[in-house]
Amino acid sequence: MSEIEAARLAALYRYPVKGLSPEEISEAHLVEGAHFPGDRLMAIENGPSGFDPAAPEHLPKQKFLMLMRNEKLARLRSEFDDATRRLTIRQGGHVVASGIVDDEAGRAAIERLLESYMGEEMRGTARLLVAPASYRFMDSRIGFLSIINRASVDAIAKLANRANLDPLRFRGNLLVDGLAPWAEFDLVGQRLRIGQAELEVTKRIERCAATDVDPTAGLRDLRMVPLLEQHLAHHDCGIYARVIRAGTIRPGDRLSVL
């Protein structure tokens, strides 16, 4: 068995709101050419962004609230119910805002909370943006889904003299076990089968200061990009992929190169 065939899908995560907390899910139904289901469906505009839902175009993440600049977002916990379209935000275990995102009053409840919570970090009015069909608020134009190798995260922890690092710091959709550190980079340009789905790996993920932030404490406790560049001469962690054959994936599924 080759090294890649020893790899398994360990966990699946979606991030319904750009910059807010992850939701672990038990399975994902991937669709050819589509984004990871339920991922980056919404973003919080930090002052006017120019986003037009009738003609959506990719915008830089600096237009929105995001962890690269707004680490206190990580102290909030968000939950999105697909059936009811309700977004709930908790702080310290208590519900601080909740609303139906397709309803003006529901969005306003979320926006008021975020404006108050972010305070001077707001450059203007907060506005909860909801993506139209086939659009997502991704950092990368080709970031349809992201894959994180746990062994690479463990290797970074050693470089940082940490006992461990939470892989959620890297905000990936698929967490993979069983690969050697950095072996995911060798998969760029290759096609993978995971469960019933097939993926094409498109590029390495270049990291920014968002990965400085502890995803639970909401504190900036590392300088990730300088750390990686000092020791590895790059600042990448994880890979992007696109779906080339639809199918369902679940934790425990084996990875194989086609």
VORO-782208 format. One record per residue (C-alpha): x, y, z. Coordinates in steps of 0.2 Angstrom, whole numbers, plus 5000, padded with zeros to 4 digits. Each point is the difference from the previous one (the first is absolute). Layout:
N
[node [X,Y,Z]],
...
//
This chain:
258
[node [5000,5000,5000]],
[node [5007,5017,4995]],
[node [5001,5014,5013]],
[node [4985,5009,4993]],
[node [4989,4985,5001]],
[node [5004,4999,5019]],
[node [4992,5017,5002]],
[node [4982,5002,5007]],
[node [4988,5014,5001]],
[node [4999,5004,5019]],
[node [4987,5014,5001]],
[node [4990,5012,4989]],
[node [4996,5018,5004]],
[node [4990,5014,4992]],
[node [5001,5019,5004]],
[node [4983,5007,4996]],
[node [5006,5018,5004]],
[node [5016,5006,4994]],
[node [5011,5004,5015]],
[node [4989,4991,5013]],
[node [5001,4983,5008]],
[node [5000,4983,4991]],
[node [4986,4987,5001]],
[node [5006,4982,5000]],
[node [4989,4989,4989]],
[node [4998,4981,4998]],
[node [5000,5000,4981]],
[node [5000,5011,4985]],
[node [4992,4997,4983]],
[node [5012,5008,4987]],
[node [4993,5006,4984]],
[node [5011,5001,4984]],
[node [5007,5017,4998]],
[node [4992,5007,5015]],
[node [5007,5007,5017]],
[node [5000,4990,5016]],
[node [4982,4999,5006]],
[node [4995,5013,5012]],
[node [5016,5008,5000]],
[node [5003,5019,5000]],
[node [4982,5004,4996]],
[node [5001,5016,5009]],
[node [5012,5014,5004]],
[node [4999,5016,5011]],
[node [5003,5015,4990]],
[node [5012,5012,5010]],
[node [4995,5016,4992]],
[node [4994,5002,4981]],
[node [5008,4985,4990]],
[node [4992,5003,4983]],
[node [4993,4983,5000]],
[node [4985,4998,4988]],
[node [4990,4984,5003]],
[node [4993,5002,4982]],
[node [5017,4999,4992]],
[node [5012,4993,5014]],
[node [5018,5001,4997]],
[node [5015,4994,5011]],
[node [5005,5013,5013]],
[node [5015,5000,5011]],
[node [4997,4994,5018]],
[node [5005,5018,5007]],
[node [4983,5006,4995]],
[node [4992,4989,5013]],
[node [5002,4996,5019]],
[node [5014,4986,5000]],
[node [5012,4992,5012]],
[node [5015,5008,4991]],
[node [4996,5017,5008]],
[node [4985,4996,5012]],
[node [5006,4986,5012]],
[node [4986,5003,5012]],
[node [4988,4992,4988]],
[node [5007,4983,5006]],
[node [4992,5003,5017]],
[node [4983,4998,4992]],
[node [4992,4984,4996]],
[node [4988,5000,4985]],
[node [4987,4987,4995]],
[node [4990,4999,4983]],
[node [4985,4990,4998]],
[node [4998,4996,4981]],
[node [4981,4995,5002]],
[node [4995,5016,5009]],
[node [5014,5011,4993]],
[node [5002,5007,5018]],
[node [5018,5006,5005]],
[node [5003,4999,5019]],
[node [5015,5009,5008]],
[node [5006,4995,5018]],
[node [5012,5008,5011]],
[node [5006,4992,5016]],
[node [4987,4986,4997]],
[node [4985,5013,5000]],
[node [4990,5005,4984]],
[node [5004,5018,4996]],
[node [4992,5001,4983]],
[node [4989,4989,4989]],
[node [4990,5003,4984]],
[node [4994,4993,4983]],
[node [5013,5006,4988]],
[node [4988,5002,4985]],
[node [4990,5012,5011]],
[node [5004,5018,5002]],
[node [4996,5000,5018]],
[node [5010,4984,5003]],
[node [5015,5007,4992]],
[node [4999,5016,5009]],
[node [5000,4991,5017]],
[node [5017,4992,4995]],
[node [5007,5016,4993]],
[node [4996,5010,5016]],
[node [5009,4987,5011]],
[node [5015,5000,4989]],
[node [5001,5019,4999]],
[node [4999,5001,5019]],
[node [5012,4986,5003]],
[node [5014,5005,4987]],
[node [4999,5019,5006]],
[node [5014,5010,4993]],
[node [5005,4986,4988]],
[node [4985,5004,4989]],
[node [5004,5012,4985]],
[node [4982,5003,4997]],
[node [4983,4992,5002]],
[node [5000,4981,5002]],
[node [4990,4991,4986]],
[node [4997,4981,5000]],
[node [5002,4995,4982]],
[node [4992,4984,4993]],
[node [5008,4992,4985]],
[node [4989,4997,4985]],
[node [5000,4982,4992]],
[node [5017,4994,4994]],
[node [5009,5014,5009]],
[node [5010,4999,5016]],
[node [5010,5012,5010]],
[node [5017,4991,4998]],
[node [5017,5007,5002]],
[node [5006,4992,4984]],
[node [4991,5000,4983]],
[node [5003,4981,4998]],
[node [4998,4996,5019]],
[node [4985,4988,4997]],
[node [5005,4989,5015]],
[node [5016,4999,5011]],
[node [5010,4985,5007]],
[node [5011,5001,5015]],
[node [5012,4987,5005]],
[node [5001,4997,5019]],
[node [5018,4994,4999]],
[node [5005,5017,4992]],
[node [4991,5009,5014]],
[node [5010,4990,5013]],
[node [5016,5004,4991]],
[node [4996,5018,5002]],
[node [4996,4998,5018]],
[node [5018,4993,5002]],
[node [5007,5015,4991]],
[node [4991,5011,5012]],
[node [5005,4990,5015]],
[node [4982,4996,5004]],
[node [4993,4984,5007]],
[node [4987,5001,4986]],
[node [4990,5012,4989]],
[node [4982,4999,4996]],
[node [4998,4995,4982]],
[node [4984,5012,5000]],
[node [5013,5014,5000]],
[node [5001,4997,4981]],
[node [4981,5000,4997]],
[node [5000,4985,4988]],
[node [4985,4990,4994]],
[node [5009,4983,5000]],
[node [5012,4994,5014]],
[node [5010,4985,4994]],
[node [5011,4988,5011]],
[node [5013,4987,4994]],
[node [5010,5011,4989]],
[node [5018,5005,5003]],
[node [5003,5019,5004]],
[node [4998,5010,4985]],
[node [4996,4985,4989]],
[node [4985,5009,4994]],
[node [5010,5012,4990]],
[node [5005,4986,4988]],
[node [4981,4997,4996]],
[node [4999,5017,4991]],
[node [4994,4996,4982]],
[node [4995,4983,5004]],
[node [4982,4992,5002]],
[node [4994,4992,5016]],
[node [4986,4989,5004]],
[node [4992,5002,5018]],
[node [4985,4990,5003]],
[node [4989,5001,4985]],
[node [5007,5017,4994]],
[node [5015,5004,4989]],
[node [5010,5016,5002]],
[node [5013,5009,4991]],
[node [5013,5009,5011]],
[node [5003,5017,4993]],
[node [5013,5009,5011]],
[node [5008,5002,5016]],
[node [4992,5012,5013]],
[node [5010,5016,5004]],
[node [4997,5005,5018]],
[node [4998,5017,5008]],
[node [4999,5007,5017]],
[node [4983,4992,5003]],
[node [5010,4985,5005]],
[node [5008,5010,5014]],
[node [4983,4998,5010]],
[node [4996,4987,5012]],
[node [4983,4994,4994]],
[node [4993,4998,5017]],
[node [5007,5014,5011]],
[node [4999,5012,4986]],
[node [5018,5007,5004]],
[node [5014,5003,4988]],
[node [5014,4988,5007]],
[node [5011,4996,4985]],
[node [5008,5009,4985]],
[node [4996,4986,4988]],
[node [5007,5007,4984]],
[node [5017,5005,5006]],
[node [5001,4983,5010]],
[node [4997,4990,4984]],
[node [5011,5011,4989]],
[node [5014,4999,5012]],
[node [5000,4981,5002]],
[node [4993,4994,4983]],
[node [5003,5015,4988]],
[node [4981,5000,4996]],
[node [4984,5005,5009]],
[node [4988,4986,4994]],
[node [4990,4988,5009]],
[node [4986,4990,4992]],
[node [4994,4998,4982]],
[node [4985,5005,4990]],
[node [4990,4988,4989]],
[node [4985,5000,4989]],
[node [4987,4987,4998]],
[node [5001,4990,4983]],
[node [4988,4986,5005]],
[node [4985,5002,5012]],
[node [4998,4989,5015]],
[node [4999,4999,5019]],
[node [5015,5000,5011]],
[node [5000,4995,5019]],
[node [5014,4999,5013]],
[node [5009,4984,4998]],
[node [5000,5000,4981]],
[node [5016,4995,4992]],
[node [5010,5012,4989]],
[node [5007,4993,4984]],
[node [5009,5008,4984]],
[node [4991,4996,4984]],
//
